[in-house]
Amino acid sequence: MTYADAAVALILLGLSAYLLFGGADFGAGLWHLVARRRADRDVIEHAMGPLWEANHVWLIFVMVMTWTAFPPVFADIMSTHWVPLSLAALGIVARGSTFVFAKAVPDQGWYAWIFGVSSVLTPFCFGAVATVLATGGTSWLGGHGLYGGVLTTALCAYLAAVYLLWDARRLADRDTALRFRGYALISGAAVGLLALPGAALLGVGSPLIAVSAVAGIVSLVLVARHHLLAVRVTGALAVVTVLWGGVAMAGLDLHASAAHDAVLQVVFVALGAGAVILVPSMVWLYVLFQREGAPGR
């Protein structure tokens, strides 16, 4: 494996982490937008509270790795797709600030509305750009881009519903937990239907598409049978294999655009030193959060 191959693997790892953690964060914002009961919103807000900002570390990691390891690729992506990427960045800023403002000034309902809309806008823009890059499309508002944006938003909503199942049972009453179970079943079925055109595009025989389909079906069975922790694993697998399938379909050869090996060596050393601090801190944050009870309990 060359240094360029290792850089690509790390970027894919970062994208996967951002999809699984940041994506679920965006999806939680969508459910917050459509939720009509205060109990549902309380579960979502409590689940997001300690983590919503930390998830963007994966996006920063991917951006830094791309512009240091593959500068021409980063420049081309940013110059060609600056409109949707700027909208995505605006969505990140808007949802973060309004999430805080809504907690401080709860009687201003439009804070929550902006938070929810931004939670939909950002994954849509990211998904549209990613799909155009994978398929060789020309515009994020073209057919491929719109499809990728909608599918990515739906995947985030599904991830959030799957992750929130356990939190709803742990933090709220039985009725709230049942509503989140309904969210997971409905969004899982919707994602399955939306993924069919993508499966045809990638090739039904693709091993990654087969893994995603099987994991998705198993996830729905686990939700129906109330296996709320195991479904987090299968749900995450069903979603992340869609990303991997898109990367495999793109078939990008980045070696010609890679930075010099000496630069990549320094990058890897810096990443290794940073990972010693970052990874244990993130793991401990999640462990502590999962031990918490609901506020006031």
C-alpha positions in Angstrom: 0.0 0.0 0.0 1.3 3.4 -1.0 1.1 6.6 1.1 -1.6 7.8 -1.3 -3.6 4.6 -0.7 -3.4 5.1 3.0 -4.6 8.7 2.7 -7.6 7.6 0.7 -8.4 4.9 3.3 -8.2 7.5 6.1 -10.5 9.9 4.1 -13.0 7.1 3.6 -12.8 6.3 7.3 -13.5 9.9 8.2 -16.4 10.2 5.7 -17.9 7.0 7.2 -17.6 8.4 10.8 -19.2 11.7 9.7 -22.0 9.9 8.0 -22.7 7.6 11.0 -22.4 10.3 13.7 -22.9 13.6 12.1 -25.5 12.2 9.7 -27.5 10.9 12.7 -27.2 14.3 14.2 -28.7 15.9 11.1 -31.4 13.3 11.0 -32.3 14.0 14.6 -32.9 17.6 13.5 -35.3 16.4 10.9 -37.3 14.5 13.5 -37.2 17.5 15.8 -38.8 19.5 13.0 -41.7 17.1 12.4 -42.2 16.1 16.1 -45.4 17.5 17.6 -45.0 16.2 21.2 -42.7 17.9 23.7 -41.6 14.5 25.0 -40.2 13.5 21.6 -38.3 16.8 21.3 -36.9 16.4 24.8 -35.4 13.0 23.9 -33.9 14.4 20.8 -32.4 17.5 22.5 -31.0 15.4 25.4 -29.5 12.9 22.9 -27.9 15.7 20.8 -26.8 18.0 23.7 -23.3 16.7 24.5 -22.4 15.6 21.0 -23.8 17.8 18.3 -20.7 20.0 17.9 -18.1 17.3 18.4 -19.4 15.3 15.4 -18.0 17.9 13.0 -14.5 16.9 13.9 -14.9 14.2 11.3 -15.8 16.7 8.6 -12.8 18.9 9.5 -10.6 15.8 9.4 -11.8 14.9 5.9 -11.2 18.4 4.6 -7.7 18.7 6.1 -6.7 15.3 4.8 -8.0 16.1 1.3 -6.4 19.4 0.9 -3.0 18.2 2.3 -2.9 14.8 0.6 -4.7 15.7 -2.7 -4.5 19.5 -3.2 -5.7 19.6 -6.9 -8.7 17.4 -6.1 -9.7 19.6 -3.1 -9.3 22.7 -5.2 -11.4 21.3 -8.1 -14.2 20.1 -5.7 -14.4 23.4 -3.9 -14.3 25.6 -7.0 -16.8 23.5 -8.9 -19.3 22.9 -6.1 -18.9 26.0 -4.0 -22.6 26.9 -4.1 -24.0 23.7 -2.5 -20.9 23.4 -0.1 -21.4 27.0 1.0 -25.1 26.3 1.6 -24.1 23.2 3.7 -21.7 25.3 5.7 -24.4 27.9 6.3 -26.7 25.1 7.4 -24.1 23.9 9.9 -23.7 27.4 11.4 -27.4 28.1 11.4 -28.4 24.8 13.1 -25.7 25.1 15.7 -26.6 28.7 16.7 -30.3 28.2 16.7 -30.0 25.0 18.7 -28.4 27.0 21.4 -30.7 30.0 21.1 -33.8 27.7 21.2 -32.6 26.4 24.6 -32.0 29.9 25.9 -35.2 31.5 24.5 -37.7 28.6 24.2 -40.7 30.8 23.4 -39.2 31.8 20.0 -40.5 28.9 17.8 -38.7 30.0 14.7 -35.4 29.1 16.3 -36.5 25.4 16.3 -37.8 25.8 12.7 -34.5 27.1 11.4 -32.7 24.4 13.3 -34.9 21.7 11.6 -34.7 23.2 8.1 -30.9 23.6 8.4 -30.7 19.9 9.5 -32.3 19.0 6.2 -30.5 21.4 3.9 -27.0 20.4 5.0 -27.1 16.6 4.3 -29.1 17.3 1.1 -26.3 19.5 -0.2 -23.5 17.1 0.9 -25.4 14.1 -0.6 -26.0 16.0 -3.9 -22.3 16.9 -4.3 -21.1 13.4 -3.3 -23.5 11.7 -5.8 -22.4 14.1 -8.7 -18.7 13.2 -7.9 -19.5 9.5 -7.8 -21.5 9.4 -11.0 -19.8 12.0 -13.0 -22.8 14.3 -13.2 -22.6 17.9 -14.1 -24.8 19.7 -11.6 -25.9 19.2 -8.0 -29.4 20.2 -9.1 -29.5 17.7 -11.9 -31.2 14.3 -11.7 -28.3 12.5 -10.0 -27.6 15.3 -7.6 -31.3 15.7 -6.5 -31.6 11.9 -6.0 -28.4 11.7 -4.0 -29.5 14.7 -1.8 -32.9 13.1 -1.0 -31.4 9.7 -0.4 -28.7 11.1 1.9 -31.3 13.1 3.9 -33.4 10.0 4.2 -30.4 7.9 5.3 -29.7 10.4 8.0 -33.3 10.4 9.2 -33.2 6.6 9.4 -29.9 6.5 11.3 -31.3 9.0 13.8 -34.5 7.1 14.4 -32.5 3.9 14.9 -30.1 5.5 17.3 -32.8 7.3 19.2 -34.8 4.1 19.9 -32.7 3.1 22.9 -32.6 6.7 24.2 -36.4 7.0 23.9 -36.9 3.9 26.0 -34.2 4.9 28.5 -35.2 8.5 28.9 -39.0 8.7 28.3 -42.2 6.7 28.7 -43.5 3.8 26.7 -45.6 5.9 24.3 -42.6 8.0 23.3 -40.5 4.9 22.7 -43.2 3.4 20.5 -43.4 6.6 18.4 -39.6 6.4 17.8 -40.0 2.8 16.9 -42.6 3.9 14.3 -40.2 6.5 13.0 -37.5 3.9 12.5 -39.9 1.4 10.7 -41.3 4.1 8.4 -38.0 5.7 7.6 -36.3 2.3 7.1 -39.0 1.3 4.6 -38.8 4.7 2.8 -35.0 4.4 2.5 -35.3 0.9 1.1 -37.7 2.2 -1.6 -35.5 5.2 -2.3 -32.4 3.0 -2.6 -33.8 0.9 -5.4 -32.8 3.4 -8.2 -29.4 3.6 -6.6 -29.0 -0.1 -6.6 -29.8 -0.2 -10.3 -27.3 2.5 -10.9 -24.5 0.8 -8.9 -25.4 -2.6 -10.1 -27.7 -5.0 -8.2 -24.9 -7.6 -8.1 -22.6 -5.4 -6.2 -21.5 -7.0 -3.0 -21.8 -3.7 -1.1 -25.3 -3.2 -2.3 -26.2 -6.8 -1.2 -24.7 -6.2 2.2 -26.7 -2.9 2.5 -29.9 -4.6 1.5 -29.5 -7.5 3.9 -28.5 -5.3 6.8 -31.5 -3.1 6.1 -33.9 -6.0 6.2 -32.3 -7.4 9.4 -32.6 -3.9 10.9 -36.3 -3.7 10.3 -36.7 -7.2 11.9 -34.7 -6.1 14.9 -36.8 -3.0 15.3 -40.0 -5.0 15.1 -38.7 -7.4 17.8 -37.5 -4.5 20.0 -33.7 -5.4 19.8 -32.9 -1.7 20.2 -29.1 -1.9 20.7 -28.3 -4.6 18.1 -30.2 -2.6 15.5 -27.7 0.3 15.9 -25.0 -2.0 14.4 -27.0 -3.3 11.5 -28.6 0.1 10.8 -25.2 1.7 10.6 -23.9 -1.1 8.4 -26.9 -0.6 6.0 -26.1 3.1 5.7 -22.3 3.1 5.5 -22.2 0.5 2.8 -24.1 2.9 0.5 -21.3 5.3 0.9 -18.7 2.7 0.2 -20.6 1.5 -2.8 -20.6 5.1 -4.2 -16.9 5.4 -3.7 -16.3 2.1 -5.4 -18.5 3.1 -8.3 -16.6 6.4 -8.7 -13.3 4.4 -9.3 -11.2 7.5 -8.6 -7.5 7.3 -9.3 -6.0 9.9 -7.1 -2.3 8.9 -7.3 -1.5 11.5 -9.9 -2.9 14.2 -7.6 -1.3 13.0 -4.4 1.1 15.2 -2.5 4.8 14.1 -2.2 5.5 11.2 0.0 7.5 13.4 2.4 4.4 15.6 2.9 2.2 12.6 3.5 4.6 11.1 6.1 4.5 14.3 8.1 0.6 14.3 7.9 0.5 10.7 9.1 2.8 11.5 12.1 0.6 14.4 13.0 -2.6 12.4 12.7 -1.1 9.6 14.9 -0.2 12.1 17.6 -3.6 13.7 17.4 -5.4 10.4 17.5 -3.8 9.5 20.8 -5.8 12.4 22.3 -8.9 12.5 20.1 -10.0 8.9 19.8 -10.0 8.1 23.6 -11.7 11.4 24.3 -14.5 10.7 21.8 -15.0 7.2 23.1 -15.1 8.3 26.7 -17.6 11.1 25.8 -20.0 8.5 24.2 -19.6 6.1 27.2 -20.3 8.8 29.7 -23.3 10.1 27.8 -24.9 6.6 27.5 -24.6 6.3 31.3 -26.6 9.4 31.8 -30.3 9.5 32.8 -32.8 12.1 31.7 -32.5 15.5 33.2 -34.1 15.6 36.6 -34.0 11.9 37.1 
